[in-house]
């Protein structure tokens, strides 16, 4: 059986030294929809100053996964 995938869209920016502000924007049924919203958000106030700071992550539904925290530089 094929695993169901969804995609999360997050934006980040550096707030202070080694501290980052993360904004969860949404979850999408396809990568394309996440990409379209990313392009739309790039033009909005609060996001346009950091247009390259978006992350789209693929998530497998009903699957346990390890949460991995990374320092984004």
Secondary structure, 3 states (H helix, E strand, C coil): CCCCEEEEEEEEEEEECCEEEEEEEEEECCHHHHHHHHHHHCCCCCCHHHCCCEEEEEEECCCCCCCCCCCCC
